[in-house]
Amino acid sequence: MNPDARPRRRGRARPSPLPPRDGVDATRVVLRAGPEMTVGACLRASPALSSLSDEALARRAQRGEIVDAAGRPVTLEQPAQPNTSVYLYRDLPDEVPIPFDLPVLYRDEHIVVVDKPHFLATMPRGAHVCQTALVRLRRSLGTDLVAPAHRLDRLTAGVLLFTLRPEVRSAYQELFAQRRVVKEYRALAPRADFAGTRTVGNRIEKTAGDLRARVVDGPVNAISEVTELEPRDAGSVYRLVPHTGRTHQLRLHMALLGVPIVGDPLYPDVRADLAQKPEDGDFSEPLRLVAHALSFTDPLTGRNRRFESRRSILDHYP
């Protein structure tokens, strides 16, 4: 996921008929039904429910906790309608606790801005559910109305904006969708052999199942500005400004310039040992990339806003 990737917008998503439970949304499963398949067979075949036993699935059905998009309970035995959705609560996975705080930089009636630590995902995905910024905020603020206006990659730290009311959510999400937010990042990487600012532009695509994004032929869809701010013997501090939001854009562009970001487990080469460390509770080698600042004109008040992270890419990690 890109450090500045925004929530995907493939039309308006239907809201879940089940309310969040302890800050965690119900799971939506699209029924990929073959001939004469039942709802139960589709759910048992879903990768999202691989940790849910047949007994646990049956108990949810008996309690009426498996529902269709209209909130009507469905049974496991009824025929599955292809490409329709059902919703249910899955068991929460065992997660390695992320031992870093999630400080609030700013809050008003509409938004809350946090300083996300490295290793904490923005929102639930796969094995990371409770150890996410969204669930932590919902629990700490006591409201399930919290929603992200954009996303940061799990390995990237820094400024992250959430909305607090559904009626203002689209206004702030549109800021990111229409690229009306100026984003600045800081990175630690080897010293550059160039001076001033370099602009990198190319076409980046990422396919499902491939850990890394790739540069391919075609029209440019990824543009980044890279400036060396503080040359150091052991590595330099860089200012990165993305003008687009492709997956892994900044990380890939830095690697292409010959100055890969310190602690990157994917670029220029895959380092499985480094990627595994946080899964084993070792947080000593973070990706040295921080979303340093967000600047925009507030869509509700017209005020100029700027929020800056208090995290440093030079911070010591035990």
SEFISE-496498 format. One record per residue (C-alpha): residue number from 1; x, y, z; residue in one letter. Coordinates in pm, 1 decimal, padded with zeros to 6 digits. Each point is the difference from the previous one (the first is absolute). Last residue first. Example, Ala and Ser with C-alpha at 12.3 -4.5 7.8 and 13.67 -1.06 7.14 Angstrom:
2
[r 2,[01367.0,-00106.0,00714.0],"S"]
[r 1,[-00137.0,-00344.0,00066.0],"A"]
# end
This chain:
318
[r 318,[01507.9,-00050.0,02085.8],"P"]
[r 317,[-00090.9,00262.6,-00263.2],"Y"]
[r 316,[00189.1,00328.9,-00003.2],"H"]
[r 315,[-00160.0,00288.3,-00186.2],"D"]
[r 314,[00193.7,00121.8,-00305.1],"L"]
[r 313,[-00305.3,-00008.3,-00227.7],"I"]
[r 312,[-00146.4,00248.0,00243.1],"S"]
[r 311,[-00353.3,-00001.0,00135.4],"R"]
[r 310,[-00177.0,00319.2,00098.6],"R"]
[r 309,[-00208.9,-00010.8,-00313.9],"S"]
[r 308,[-00126.3,00324.2,-00147.8],"E"]
[r 307,[-00353.2,00120.9,-00071.1],"F"]
[r 306,[-00073.8,00291.5,-00227.3],"R"]
[r 305,[-00343.6,00149.7,-00058.3],"R"]
[r 304,[-00107.0,00304.7,-00196.7],"N"]
[r 303,[-00352.9,00095.1,00101.4],"R"]
[r 302,[-00292.7,-00029.5,-00243.1],"G"]
[r 301,[-00220.6,-00125.9,00282.2],"T"]
[r 300,[-00156.8,-00316.1,-00141.6],"L"]
[r 299,[00240.2,-00101.6,-00278.4],"P"]
[r 298,[00308.4,00087.8,00210.2],"D"]
[r 297,[00266.5,00130.9,-00233.4],"T"]
[r 296,[00287.8,-00245.3,00003.8],"F"]
[r 295,[00340.5,-00082.9,00147.7],"S"]
[r 294,[00112.2,-00342.4,00130.2],"L"]
[r 293,[00344.5,-00042.9,00154.4],"A"]
[r 292,[00279.1,-00243.4,00089.4],"H"]
[r 291,[-00132.7,-00329.3,-00130.7],"A"]
[r 290,[00300.9,-00190.2,00134.7],"V"]
[r 289,[00225.7,-00251.1,-00176.7],"L"]
[r 288,[00286.8,-00181.9,00169.3],"R"]
[r 287,[-00154.0,-00344.3,-00036.2],"L"]
[r 286,[00034.4,-00133.3,00349.9],"P"]
[r 285,[00288.6,-00217.5,00122.9],"E"]
[r 284,[-00025.8,-00066.0,00375.6],"S"]
[r 283,[-00365.9,-00103.1,00006.0],"F"]
[r 282,[00056.3,-00369.4,00078.6],"D"]
[r 281,[-00329.2,-00157.9,00112.6],"G"]
[r 280,[00021.9,-00305.6,-00227.7],"D"]
[r 279,[-00232.6,00153.1,-00259.6],"E"]
[r 278,[00211.3,00315.1,00031.5],"P"]
[r 277,[00310.8,-00197.1,-00109.2],"K"]
[r 276,[-00151.8,-00187.9,-00293.9],"Q"]
[r 275,[00042.3,00279.5,-00254.7],"A"]
[r 274,[00369.7,00029.6,00086.4],"L"]
[r 273,[00061.0,-00371.0,-00050.3],"D"]
[r 272,[-00198.4,-00001.8,-00324.9],"A"]
[r 271,[00223.6,00262.6,-00154.8],"R"]
[r 270,[-00136.6,00063.1,-00349.0],"V"]
[r 269,[00236.9,00211.4,-00206.3],"D"]
[r 268,[00009.5,00368.6,-00101.7],"P"]
[r 267,[-00235.3,00034.6,00174.7],"Y"]
[r 266,[-00213.2,-00249.2,00193.4],"L"]
[r 265,[00108.7,-00015.3,00366.5],"P"]
[r 264,[00072.9,00375.6,00021.3],"D"]
[r 263,[00195.6,00072.2,00318.9],"G"]
[r 262,[00197.8,00292.6,-00137.5],"V"]
[r 261,[-00165.6,00151.7,-00305.5],"I"]
[r 260,[00163.6,-00091.6,-00329.6],"P"]
[r 259,[00241.6,00261.5,-00141.2],"V"]
[r 258,[00087.6,-00117.9,-00352.0],"G"]
[r 257,[-00250.1,00230.2,-00166.9],"L"]
[r 256,[-00212.1,-00304.6,-00089.2],"L"]
[r 255,[-00006.8,-00098.6,00367.4],"A"]
[r 254,[-00132.2,00342.6,00095.5],"M"]
[r 253,[-00267.0,-00026.4,-00268.6],"H"]
[r 252,[-00110.4,-00342.6,00123.3],"L"]
[r 251,[-00037.7,00110.5,00360.1],"R"]
[r 250,[-00178.2,00318.9,-00097.1],"L"]
[r 249,[-00250.0,-00175.5,-00226.1],"Q"]
[r 248,[-00075.9,-00303.0,00216.1],"H"]
[r 247,[-00351.6,-00012.1,-00155.2],"T"]
[r 246,[-00068.2,00307.2,-00208.2],"R"]
[r 245,[-00107.7,00328.3,00154.3],"G"]
[r 244,[00093.0,00290.1,-00224.2],"T"]
[r 243,[00187.2,00325.3,00056.9],"H"]
[r 242,[00220.1,-00158.3,00266.8],"P"]
[r 241,[00231.2,00238.6,00189.6],"V"]
[r 240,[00304.8,-00156.5,00164.2],"L"]
[r 239,[00243.0,00191.8,00219.8],"R"]
[r 238,[00314.4,-00201.6,00063.4],"Y"]
[r 237,[00224.2,-00056.1,00302.3],"V"]
[r 236,[00336.7,-00142.6,-00097.3],"S"]
[r 235,[00199.9,-00307.8,00091.4],"G"]
[r 234,[00299.8,-00117.2,00203.8],"A"]
[r 233,[00222.5,00295.8,-00082.7],"D"]
[r 232,[-00287.4,00245.2,00004.2],"R"]
[r 231,[-00157.0,00227.7,-00258.7],"P"]
[r 230,[-00298.7,00185.5,00146.5],"E"]
[r 229,[-00273.5,00113.0,-00237.5],"L"]
[r 228,[00033.7,-00218.8,-00312.0],"E"]
[r 227,[-00302.4,00081.2,-00215.6],"T"]
[r 226,[-00225.6,-00250.2,-00177.9],"V"]
[r 225,[-00308.7,00104.5,-00198.1],"E"]
[r 224,[-00236.5,-00280.6,-00098.2],"S"]
[r 223,[-00217.3,-00073.3,-00304.9],"I"]
[r 222,[-00193.8,-00320.5,-00070.9],"A"]
[r 221,[-00254.2,-00047.9,-00280.9],"N"]
[r 220,[00217.8,00053.6,-00307.2],"V"]
[r 219,[-00150.4,-00147.7,-00316.9],"P"]
[r 218,[00122.3,-00347.1,-00096.6],"G"]
[r 217,[00282.6,-00243.4,00055.9],"D"]
[r 216,[00029.9,-00163.9,00339.3],"V"]
[r 215,[00163.2,00079.5,00333.6],"V"]
[r 214,[-00093.7,-00264.9,00254.0],"R"]
[r 213,[-00164.1,-00011.1,00342.3],"A"]
[r 212,[00115.6,-00269.2,00238.1],"R"]
[r 211,[-00168.2,-00276.0,00197.2],"L"]
[r 210,[-00155.7,-00151.7,-00310.7],"D"]
[r 209,[-00317.7,-00197.8,00072.0],"G"]
[r 208,[-00229.9,00260.3,-00146.9],"A"]
[r 207,[00174.5,00220.4,-00252.8],"T"]
[r 206,[00174.9,00328.0,00064.9],"K"]
[r 205,[00050.1,00258.6,-00270.9],"E"]
[r 204,[00231.1,00298.4,-00019.6],"I"]
[r 203,[00045.5,00223.2,-00303.2],"R"]
[r 202,[00280.9,00251.3,00010.2],"N"]
[r 201,[00099.6,00336.4,00143.7],"G"]
[r 200,[00285.3,00080.0,00236.3],"V"]
[r 199,[00081.3,00361.6,00079.2],"T"]
[r 198,[00341.5,00068.2,00150.6],"R"]
[r 197,[00053.6,00294.8,00230.3],"T"]
[r 196,[00337.6,00152.5,00077.9],"G"]
[r 195,[00322.7,-00194.1,-00038.4],"A"]
[r 194,[00056.6,-00350.9,-00131.5],"F"]
[r 193,[00222.9,-00286.7,00114.1],"D"]
[r 192,[-00230.5,-00063.1,00293.6],"A"]
[r 191,[00098.2,-00106.9,00349.4],"R"]
[r 190,[-00164.9,-00320.3,00121.1],"P"]
[r 189,[-00357.6,00019.4,00131.2],"A"]
[r 188,[-00205.2,00147.7,00282.6],"L"]
[r 187,[-00339.9,00127.2,-00106.7],"A"]
[r 186,[-00222.3,00297.2,00076.2],"R"]
[r 185,[-00337.5,00042.3,-00163.9],"Y"]
[r 184,[-00199.3,00300.4,-00113.2],"E"]
[r 183,[-00357.4,-00008.2,-00123.1],"K"]
[r 182,[-00192.1,00287.3,-00156.2],"V"]
[r 181,[-00371.3,-00084.5,-00000.8],"V"]
[r 180,[-00221.0,00096.7,-00294.7],"R"]
[r 179,[00076.2,-00327.4,-00176.4],"R"]
[r 178,[-00363.0,-00051.5,-00113.9],"Q"]
[r 177,[-00035.8,-00328.5,00191.7],"A"]
[r 176,[00183.9,00147.6,00299.0],"F"]
[r 175,[-00224.7,00303.1,00035.8],"L"]
[r 174,[-00296.9,-00217.5,-00098.1],"E"]
[r 173,[00049.7,-00208.7,00313.7],"Q"]
[r 172,[-00041.1,00315.2,00206.3],"Y"]
[r 171,[-00333.8,00096.3,-00152.0],"A"]
[r 170,[-00116.0,-00364.0,-00011.0],"S"]
[r 169,[00036.3,-00042.8,00376.1],"R"]
[r 168,[-00191.0,00310.7,00105.4],"V"]
[r 167,[-00344.6,-00163.1,00043.1],"E"]
[r 166,[00148.4,-00316.4,00148.9],"P"]
[r 165,[00142.0,00188.3,00300.7],"R"]
[r 164,[00339.6,-00043.9,00167.3],"L"]
[r 163,[00233.3,00010.4,-00300.5],"T"]
[r 162,[00351.6,-00138.1,00012.2],"F"]
[r 161,[00330.1,00157.0,-00108.1],"L"]
[r 160,[00343.2,-00165.4,00017.2],"L"]
[r 159,[00330.4,00177.4,00057.4],"V"]
[r 158,[00300.4,-00224.7,00047.3],"G"]
[r 157,[00140.7,-00351.7,-00014.3],"A"]
[r 156,[00039.8,-00233.6,-00297.0],"T"]
[r 155,[00022.6,-00379.0,00039.8],"L"]
[r 154,[-00376.9,-00049.0,00004.9],"R"]
[r 153,[-00041.8,00215.2,-00310.6],"D"]
[r 152,[-00190.0,00318.9,00061.9],"L"]
[r 151,[-00360.9,00048.0,-00088.8],"R"]
[r 150,[-00251.7,00271.1,-00087.1],"H"]
[r 149,[-00308.8,00162.2,00156.3],"A"]
[r 148,[-00012.2,-00278.8,00257.0],"P"]
[r 147,[-00325.4,-00061.4,00191.2],"A"]
[r 146,[-00107.5,00062.5,00361.4],"V"]
[r 145,[-00375.4,-00047.6,00047.8],"L"]
[r 144,[00056.5,-00296.2,00233.7],"D"]
[r 143,[00035.9,00231.8,00298.3],"T"]
[r 142,[00161.7,-00037.1,00341.2],"G"]
[r 141,[00302.2,00217.2,-00076.3],"L"]
[r 140,[00251.1,-00261.3,00118.7],"S"]
[r 139,[-00186.8,-00294.2,-00152.0],"R"]
[r 138,[-00069.4,00161.7,-00334.9],"R"]
[r 137,[00353.5,00134.7,-00011.7],"L"]
[r 136,[00162.5,-00338.2,00066.3],"R"]
[r 135,[-00226.5,-00165.3,-00258.1],"V"]
[r 134,[00091.8,00252.0,-00269.7],"L"]
[r 133,[00372.4,00013.0,00079.8],"A"]
[r 132,[00038.7,-00374.1,-00032.2],"T"]
[r 131,[00110.6,-00274.6,00237.1],"Q"]
[r 130,[-00359.9,-00114.2,00045.3],"C"]
[r 129,[-00016.5,-00138.8,-00353.6],"V"]
[r 128,[00332.1,-00092.7,-00157.4],"H"]
[r 127,[-00011.7,-00360.5,-00124.8],"A"]
[r 126,[-00171.5,00091.6,-00326.6],"G"]
[r 125,[-00093.1,00367.2,-00010.8],"R"]
[r 124,[-00128.2,00224.4,00272.5],"P"]
[r 123,[00074.3,00372.9,-00033.6],"M"]
[r 122,[00301.7,00229.3,00000.7],"T"]
[r 121,[00247.6,-00276.3,00081.7],"A"]
[r 120,[00241.3,00050.6,00290.4],"L"]
[r 119,[00360.3,-00101.8,-00082.7],"F"]
[r 118,[00142.3,00353.5,00024.9],"H"]
[r 117,[-00187.1,00239.1,00224.6],"P"]
[r 116,[-00295.5,00211.7,-00109.6],"K"]
[r 115,[-00003.1,00365.4,00106.6],"D"]
[r 114,[-00372.6,00067.1,00016.0],"V"]
[r 113,[-00240.8,00253.6,-00147.3],"V"]
[r 112,[-00363.0,00001.1,00115.7],"V"]
[r 111,[-00274.2,00151.5,-00209.7],"I"]
[r 110,[-00346.5,00158.1,00010.4],"H"]
[r 109,[-00072.5,00118.1,00355.3],"E"]
[r 108,[00363.4,00096.1,00059.4],"D"]
[r 107,[00317.4,-00195.8,00058.8],"R"]
[r 106,[00369.4,00055.6,-00057.7],"Y"]
[r 105,[00334.6,-00177.5,00047.0],"L"]
[r 104,[-00140.8,-00308.8,00173.0],"V"]
[r 103,[00277.4,-00238.2,00101.4],"P"]
[r 102,[-00017.8,-00369.2,-00101.4],"L"]
[r 101,[00240.5,-00166.4,00241.7],"D"]
[r 100,[00247.5,-00275.1,-00084.6],"F"]
[r 99,[00027.0,-00361.3,00116.3],"P"]
[r 98,[-00180.2,-00161.2,-00296.5],"I"]
[r 97,[-00147.8,-00312.7,00158.5],"P"]
[r 96,[00058.0,-00319.3,-00203.7],"V"]
[r 95,[-00343.2,-00112.2,-00110.0],"E"]
[r 94,[-00214.8,-00305.4,00065.3],"D"]
[r 93,[-00282.1,00022.3,-00250.1],"P"]
[r 92,[-00346.9,00129.7,00084.4],"L"]
[r 91,[-00277.3,-00250.0,-00066.1],"D"]
[r 90,[-00222.8,00107.8,-00285.6],"R"]
[r 89,[-00313.6,00210.3,00031.8],"Y"]
[r 88,[-00242.9,-00045.0,-00286.0],"L"]
[r 87,[-00114.7,00161.2,-00323.1],"Y"]
[r 86,[-00134.6,-00147.1,-00323.7],"V"]
[r 85,[00050.4,00130.7,-00349.7],"S"]
[r 84,[-00138.8,-00097.7,-00338.9],"T"]
[r 83,[00227.6,-00104.3,-00284.3],"N"]
[r 82,[-00178.3,-00332.6,-00062.7],"P"]
[r 81,[-00322.8,-00062.7,00197.3],"Q"]
[r 80,[00072.6,-00281.0,00242.5],"A"]
[r 79,[-00268.8,-00260.6,00058.9],"P"]
[r 78,[-00115.7,-00027.2,00363.5],"Q"]
[r 77,[00172.2,-00246.1,00232.0],"E"]
[r 76,[00222.0,00243.5,00187.9],"L"]
[r 75,[-00298.5,00211.0,00094.5],"T"]
[r 74,[-00043.9,00369.5,-00065.5],"V"]
[r 73,[-00106.1,00272.2,00241.1],"P"]
[r 72,[-00135.8,00317.8,-00163.8],"R"]
[r 71,[00218.7,00310.0,00038.6],"G"]
[r 70,[-00071.9,00136.8,-00348.4],"A"]
[r 69,[00348.0,-00094.5,-00123.7],"A"]
[r 68,[-00052.4,-00357.5,00119.7],"D"]
[r 67,[00042.6,-00120.3,00356.1],"V"]
[r 66,[00202.6,-00250.1,00199.6],"I"]
[r 65,[-00048.8,00083.6,00367.2],"E"]
[r 64,[-00343.2,-00161.3,00031.2],"G"]
[r 63,[00103.4,-00180.7,00318.0],"R"]
[r 62,[-00029.1,-00340.6,-00172.0],"Q"]
[r 61,[00211.7,00129.0,-00289.6],"A"]
[r 60,[00272.0,00117.5,00234.2],"R"]
[r 59,[-00001.7,-00333.5,00180.6],"R"]
[r 58,[00032.2,-00186.4,-00331.3],"A"]
[r 57,[00306.6,00203.7,-00097.9],"L"]
[r 56,[00161.0,-00071.6,00336.0],"A"]
[r 55,[-00064.5,-00372.4,-00043.6],"E"]
[r 54,[00139.1,00000.0,-00354.9],"D"]
[r 53,[00315.9,00165.1,00132.0],"S"]
[r 52,[00099.4,00358.8,-00083.3],"L"]
[r 51,[00372.7,00044.5,-00068.8],"S"]
[r 50,[-00045.4,-00022.6,-00378.9],"S"]
[r 49,[-00271.2,00265.9,00004.6],"L"]
[r 48,[00166.6,00259.4,-00225.2],"A"]
[r 47,[00122.7,-00279.8,-00227.5],"P"]
[r 46,[-00365.6,-00078.4,-00087.8],"S"]
[r 45,[-00067.8,-00367.8,-00074.8],"A"]
[r 44,[-00190.1,-00056.8,00325.7],"R"]
[r 43,[-00212.9,00306.0,-00078.4],"L"]
[r 42,[-00088.7,-00127.6,-00345.7],"C"]
[r 41,[-00093.6,-00344.7,00130.9],"A"]
[r 40,[-00217.3,00157.0,00271.8],"G"]
[r 39,[-00186.6,00219.9,-00247.3],"V"]
[r 38,[-00082.4,-00310.4,-00201.9],"T"]
[r 37,[00141.3,-00102.8,-00336.4],"M"]
[r 36,[-00240.1,-00133.6,-00265.3],"E"]
[r 35,[00221.7,00104.9,-00290.8],"P"]
[r 34,[00299.4,00208.3,00111.6],"G"]
[r 33,[-00021.7,00291.6,00236.1],"A"]
[r 32,[00259.4,00265.5,00063.1],"R"]
[r 31,[-00195.9,00158.6,00285.5],"L"]
[r 30,[00150.7,00338.1,00083.4],"V"]
[r 29,[00098.0,00002.8,00366.6],"V"]
[r 28,[-00023.7,00315.1,00211.2],"R"]
[r 27,[00158.0,-00020.6,00345.0],"T"]
[r 26,[-00159.7,00195.7,00283.1],"A"]
[r 25,[00183.4,00314.2,00102.7],"D"]
[r 24,[00227.4,00004.9,00305.3],"V"]
[r 23,[-00025.5,00273.0,00264.9],"G"]
[r 22,[-00126.9,-00230.1,00274.1],"D"]
[r 21,[-00262.8,-00134.2,-00240.9],"R"]
[r 20,[-00076.6,00216.4,-00301.0],"P"]
[r 19,[-00367.8,00012.2,-00098.5],"P"]
[r 18,[-00145.5,-00263.1,-00233.3],"L"]
[r 17,[-00185.2,00118.8,-00314.2],"P"]
[r 16,[00338.8,00097.7,-00147.7],"S"]
[r 15,[-00012.9,00311.1,-00214.7],"P"]
[r 14,[-00016.6,-00056.2,-00375.6],"R"]
[r 13,[00319.4,00124.9,-00159.0],"A"]
[r 12,[-00033.8,00305.4,-00222.1],"R"]
[r 11,[00151.7,-00052.7,-00338.1],"G"]
[r 10,[00335.0,-00160.9,-00048.9],"R"]
[r 9,[00184.9,00250.6,00215.0],"R"]
[r 8,[00302.3,-00160.5,00159.9],"R"]
[r 7,[00106.0,00164.3,00323.0],"P"]
[r 6,[00295.0,00231.1,-00060.5],"R"]
[r 5,[00362.2,-00099.4,-00043.5],"A"]
[r 4,[00253.3,00234.0,00150.5],"D"]
[r 3,[00247.4,-00250.0,00140.4],"P"]
[r 2,[-00099.6,-00240.0,-00278.7],"N"]
[r 1,[-00127.2,-00339.7,00086.1],"M"]
# end
